[in-house]
Amino acid sequence: MTHRYPAATLMLLAMLVGWSCTVSAQDIITGPDGQVTSQPLSLPYAFYNESFGAALAYVYGVVGQPQPQSSLLATVMAGSKGSAMGFFIGRDLRLPWSERLFLDPVISVGYFKENDLYIDGNSEFEDEHAGTNDSDENNFVTGDGWDNFFRIKFKYLLPIGEGRDEIIGVHRIDRGLLVAEKQQPFALSPLKSGKTYLELRPFYRSQSVDTDDLDEEIRTNGVNAGIFWDNRDFYANPSRGFSLRSKVSRDFGWLNSSESWTNVDTEFDAYFPLASVEGFRQNVVAINFWTAYSPSWEQQPDGSIDNRPPAYTGSTLGGLWKLRGYPSQRFSDKAAVYYGLEWRLTPDWNPFVRWTWLQRHVGIQWLQVVPFCELGRVAPSWNLSELHQDMKWSLGVGIRAWAKGIVVRIDTAASEEGMKIQMMVGHPFQF
């Protein structure tokens, strides 16, 4: 199996972000008795990867601190090849002067060896833009460089729907599944059902790559603004309901930004419980739709592109969340569309309950088997007909587990360009 990106780096970042996203979403998780149990994480670990080599790392996280609904996590890691990084994230920190305003800070600093990026610069493909729908799978550059980012998301819970009377909710679970169904009936209006958030996120990222033929640094800073309607029964592992997020991202070209750009995207996911099946605790079909468009993107007569989002953001497919049978950021263009379908089956069987010593450390309360299929396409314009021609596909199956309040997943997927294994935390939809 080949890797077209530092897979361990992506896996670890996804695990860290996902850990925080999964265990808190302005809600408190309790046991079936209604009591809150602390879920601290303090763990040295080791791994091997093409970018890091043999590596050592340490992670520490705490749920319910400094506030009952919030969480904090930090990690550091270093490898024998010279790659190293540090990462910190906080989730759902309620600001003291407002009941409804929450904060999610993220900071990452890292230096990576032999980093593979699907950007222009490969001398063997001078007449082709990397990442386009018809681009060659070998059209990427490999080099060393820094990748640093910082962002803060401000989330304001609107006083409508369930957010009118409940700011911080409580989910009672038993062996990782809800004890009782959502109390308020589902409705097709955010005024009556679900929680709706206004989101504002300033961001900064700088990514550099140094090769024999290319020495480039891509810097972006700006803000994205959006709205998120969460109308699901349980954010960490939904069995019914839906959610909708739309946002606009803007880099104004200020400070040291490489150039200005604008991108808009929308994501919708929905969950449908199927009939009970003997031997299974949960039987759910999940669907996802996502589309993105960059109105600032301009291709010049000489073929160069101005005012485009960097390849790591914008209309991008491939990797951990969308088209999992392809490398991360494999496809990027002015517009994109994506469809995902998952069948999530949670059996009664859980072999970990027999291993008491292991359960003290991992606390696995259920396993899931998840067949899935995906379709997606990037294109030079948002044209409905073009976006649905020559689409890329991905087929696979995942094994997932609920471990100490965390959804851990290993997805194996096939595509036209081979097989990929994606290891991460959290379900892929609305990550």
Secondary structure, DSSP 8 states (H G I E B T S, - for coil): ---SS-HHHHHHHHHHHHHHHHH-SSEEEE-TTS------EEEEEEEEETTTEEEEEEEEEEES-SSTT-EEEEEEEEETTS-EEEEEEEE-EE-TT-SSEEEEEEEEEEEEEEEEE-SS--GGGTTS-TTSTT--TT--EEEEEEEEEEEEEEEEE-SSGGGGT-SSEEEEEETTEESS--SS---SSTTTSSEEEEEEEEEEEEEEEE-SS-EEEEEEEEEEEEEEEEEES-TTS-SSEEEEEEEEEEE---TT-S--EEEEEEEEEEEEE----TTEEEEEEEEEEEEEE-TT-EE-TTS-EES---TTSSEEE-SSSS-TTS-TT-EEESEEEEEEEEEEEEES--GGGG-HHHHHHH-EEEEEEEEEEEEEEEESS--HHHHTSS-EEEEEEEEEEEETTEEEEEEEEEETTEEEEEEEES-STT-
